[in-house]
Amino acid sequence: LHEAGIKVIVDIVPNHTSDRHEWFREALAAGRGSRARRRYIFRDGLGPRGEQPPNDWESGFGGPAWEPAGDGQWYFHHFAKEQPDLDWDDEEVREDFLRTLRFWSDRGVDGFRVDVAHGLVKDLSEPFAPWTEVAVTDRPDGSHPLWDRDAVHEIYAEWRRVFDEYEPPRFAVAEACVHPSRRARYASAKGLGQAFNFEMQDAGWCSADFRRAIDSGLAQTAESGSTTTWLLGCHDSARVATRYGLPRDPDRTPVEVAKDWLLSDGAAPPLDRALGERRARAAALVSLALPGSAYLYQGDELGLHEVGDLAPDVLEDPIATRSGGREKGRDGCRVPLPWSAGGPSLGFGPGPARPPQPEWFADYAVSAQADDPDSTLNMYRRANRLRAVLNTDGAFEWLPSGTDVLHFRRSGPWHCVANFGTEPAELPTGEVLLSSAPLEAGRLPRDATAWLRVSPS
């Protein structure tokens, strides 16, 4: 991969292990008070025989956050019961992860995506706060007992010292769903170095939402000294083309609207597939024109929609069962990608795909788009080639535009104009390098973005 100019980032999950991990099996077998249990979060249950959980806290996937160990103690799992949380107060846990970081760095990986980076340090001292209080997670002061506690940055400062042992230093990006004012600490040069910015993913299709997300990301750059990140989707949210094709609700994010749509198996509210794809293309050119790092969720470059009508018996996400029917889960954005228009899994593998691919996936296959110059795949390819040439520094400047239009200048003569309105918008005089939709008499149509090279006046 390195010979082909491709760098490798591996996913590391420090918050929890599998319940099949040798450590956890040892902990269950060793019993109460054992050294093995100190690696995890075990607590005595309530009641005469410990038959009740230690508190009323709930899992992020639904249902209780505690599972009985069979001897009056319970173990904590913020996610599925098969994912017991590690106790990062335990020195053996910390040392083991340092060895893991060196193991992969010694083998040449370039960096790490840190899963649930904000969840390692917890305060489970008694008395426990009630779940009604703990359920409010978006706090700007680091006071939540499970999320984004200040002491987590001591762990990442130690990780940074390991990363800096290598030449070049290893890279890391935090998946940290925290208050925007807290994100910069994860991205600092003394910490992981970068953090995912989910604000654009949560933005509605309107210029004000996008401008707010961009300003916040750029402010993080100034505060942390690191490059910010831009992403439109990920493995935890409905696909961007679907979110932008559903009716807008001013009181909820597109992610929330899509969750309700999934509960109807994709029947209601009505999805405008063509509109969603058009807006997703436009949003892609906005994000790729910004200074910093752009992250692309696999399949978005094909314009894929969410698979909303997956049958209950093929769902694998534990959210679908543990939420008690409140959510359908995330399987619809995780259906294997279509590489070709035929075969048992559309080129993904020799057997059937799981979750199963719908018939319409064949129309979005790589083979169906590769020779079409106007396809979403080729738009992304052209955009990335241009970005490699145009994105020479971190320069950014907002330029005057209408209420429903965003216009900014990047490095040198590179301009980006996005039209969120209902009528075509005027473009500055210059060479159009790329547009997400054909121009209309030299004007930028609705729900479209264009890149231009504009000579200085």
Secondary structure in CASP SS format (residue, H / E / C, confidence):
PFRMAT SS
TARGET T0000
AUTHOR 0000-0000-0000
METHOD secondary structure of the structure
MODEL  1
L C 1.00
H H 1.00
E H 1.00
A H 1.00
G C 1.00
I C 1.00
K C 1.00
V C 1.00
I E 1.00
V E 1.00
D E 1.00
I E 1.00
V C 1.00
P C 1.00
N C 1.00
H E 1.00
T C 1.00
S C 1.00
D C 1.00
R C 1.00
H C 1.00
E H 1.00
W H 1.00
F H 1.00
R H 1.00
E H 1.00
A H 1.00
L H 1.00
A H 1.00
A H 1.00
G C 1.00
R C 1.00
G C 1.00
S C 1.00
R C 1.00
A H 1.00
R H 1.00
R H 1.00
R H 1.00
Y E 1.00
I C 1.00
F E 1.00
R E 1.00
D E 1.00
G C 1.00
L E 1.00
G C 1.00
P C 1.00
R C 1.00
G C 1.00
E C 1.00
Q E 1.00
P C 1.00
P C 1.00
N C 1.00
D C 1.00
W C 1.00
E E 1.00
S C 1.00
G C 1.00
F C 1.00
G C 1.00
G C 1.00
P E 1.00
A C 1.00
W E 1.00
E E 1.00
P E 1.00
A C 1.00
G C 1.00
D C 1.00
G C 1.00
Q E 1.00
W E 1.00
Y E 1.00
F E 1.00
H C 1.00
H C 1.00
F C 1.00
A C 1.00
K C 1.00
E C 1.00
Q C 1.00
P C 1.00
D E 1.00
L E 1.00
D C 1.00
W C 1.00
D C 1.00
D C 1.00
E H 1.00
E H 1.00
V H 1.00
R H 1.00
E H 1.00
D H 1.00
F H 1.00
L H 1.00
R H 1.00
T H 1.00
L H 1.00
R H 1.00
F H 1.00
W H 1.00
S H 1.00
D H 1.00
R C 1.00
G C 1.00
V C 1.00
D C 1.00
G E 1.00
F E 1.00
R E 1.00
V E 1.00
D C 1.00
V C 1.00
A C 1.00
H C 1.00
G C 1.00
L C 1.00
V C 1.00
K C 1.00
D C 1.00
L C 1.00
S C 1.00
E C 1.00
P C 1.00
F C 1.00
A C 1.00
P C 1.00
W H 1.00
T H 1.00
E H 1.00
V H 1.00
A C 1.00
V C 1.00
T C 1.00
D C 1.00
R C 1.00
P C 1.00
D C 1.00
G C 1.00
S C 1.00
H C 1.00
P C 1.00
L C 1.00
W C 1.00
D C 1.00
R C 1.00
D C 1.00
A C 1.00
V H 1.00
H H 1.00
E H 1.00
I H 1.00
Y H 1.00
A H 1.00
E H 1.00
W H 1.00
R H 1.00
R H 1.00
V H 1.00
F H 1.00
D C 1.00
E C 1.00
Y C 1.00
E C 1.00
P C 1.00
P C 1.00
R C 1.00
F E 1.00
A E 1.00
V E 1.00
A E 1.00
E C 1.00
A C 1.00
C C 1.00
V C 1.00
H C 1.00
P H 1.00
S H 1.00
R H 1.00
R H 1.00
A H 1.00
R H 1.00
Y H 1.00
A C 1.00
S C 1.00
A C 1.00
K C 1.00
G C 1.00
L C 1.00
G C 1.00
Q C 1.00
A E 1.00
F C 1.00
N C 1.00
F C 1.00
E H 1.00
M H 1.00
Q H 1.00
D H 1.00
A C 1.00
G C 1.00
W C 1.00
C C 1.00
S H 1.00
A H 1.00
D H 1.00
F H 1.00
R H 1.00
R H 1.00
A H 1.00
I H 1.00
D H 1.00
S H 1.00
G H 1.00
L H 1.00
A H 1.00
Q H 1.00
T H 1.00
A H 1.00
E H 1.00
S H 1.00
G C 1.00
S C 1.00
T C 1.00
T C 1.00
T E 1.00
W E 1.00
L E 1.00
L C 1.00
G C 1.00
C C 1.00
H C 1.00
D C 1.00
S C 1.00
A C 1.00
R C 1.00
V H 1.00
A H 1.00
T H 1.00
R H 1.00
Y C 1.00
G C 1.00
L C 1.00
P C 1.00
R C 1.00
D C 1.00
P C 1.00
D C 1.00
R C 1.00
T C 1.00
P H 1.00
V H 1.00
E H 1.00
V H 1.00
A H 1.00
K H 1.00
D H 1.00
W H 1.00
L H 1.00
L H 1.00
S C 1.00
D C 1.00
G C 1.00
A C 1.00
A C 1.00
P C 1.00
P C 1.00
L C 1.00
D C 1.00
R H 1.00
A H 1.00
L H 1.00
G H 1.00
E H 1.00
R H 1.00
R H 1.00
A H 1.00
R H 1.00
A H 1.00
A H 1.00
A H 1.00
L H 1.00
V H 1.00
S H 1.00
L H 1.00
A C 1.00
L C 1.00
P C 1.00
G C 1.00
S E 1.00
A E 1.00
Y E 1.00
L C 1.00
Y C 1.00
Q C 1.00
G C 1.00
D H 1.00
E H 1.00
L H 1.00
G C 1.00
L C 1.00
H C 1.00
E C 1.00
V C 1.00
G C 1.00
D C 1.00
L C 1.00
A C 1.00
P H 1.00
D H 1.00
V H 1.00
L C 1.00
E C 1.00
D C 1.00
P H 1.00
I H 1.00
A H 1.00
T H 1.00
R H 1.00
S C 1.00
G C 1.00
G C 1.00
R C 1.00
E C 1.00
K C 1.00
G C 1.00
R C 1.00
D H 1.00
G H 1.00
C H 1.00
R C 1.00
V C 1.00
P C 1.00
L C 1.00
P C 1.00
W C 1.00
S C 1.00
A C 1.00
G C 1.00
G C 1.00
P C 1.00
S C 1.00
L C 1.00
G C 1.00
F C 1.00
G C 1.00
P C 1.00
G C 1.00
P C 1.00
A C 1.00
R C 1.00
P C 1.00
P C 1.00
Q C 1.00
P C 1.00
E H 1.00
W H 1.00
F H 1.00
A H 1.00
D H 1.00
Y H 1.00
A C 1.00
V H 1.00
S H 1.00
A H 1.00
Q H 1.00
A C 1.00
D C 1.00
D C 1.00
P C 1.00
D C 1.00
S C 1.00
T H 1.00
L H 1.00
N H 1.00
M H 1.00
Y H 1.00
R H 1.00
R H 1.00
A H 1.00
N H 1.00
R H 1.00
L H 1.00
R H 1.00
A H 1.00
V H 1.00
L H 1.00
N C 1.00
T C 1.00
D C 1.00
G C 1.00
A C 1.00
F C 1.00
E E 1.00
W E 1.00
L C 1.00
P C 1.00
S C 1.00
G C 1.00
T C 1.00
D C 1.00
V E 1.00
L E 1.00
H E 1.00
F E 1.00
R E 1.00
R C 1.00
S C 1.00
G C 1.00
P C 1.00
W E 1.00
H E 1.00
C E 1.00
V E 1.00
A E 1.00
N E 1.00
F C 1.00
G C 1.00
T C 1.00
E C 1.00
P C 1.00
A E 1.00
E C 1.00
L C 1.00
P C 1.00
T C 1.00
G C 1.00
E E 1.00
V E 1.00
L E 1.00
L E 1.00
S E 1.00
S C 1.00
A C 1.00
P C 1.00
L C 1.00
E E 1.00
A C 1.00
G C 1.00
R E 1.00
L E 1.00
P C 1.00
R C 1.00
D C 1.00
A E 1.00
T E 1.00
A E 1.00
W E 1.00
L E 1.00
R E 1.00
V C 1.00
S C 1.00
P C 1.00
S C 1.00
END
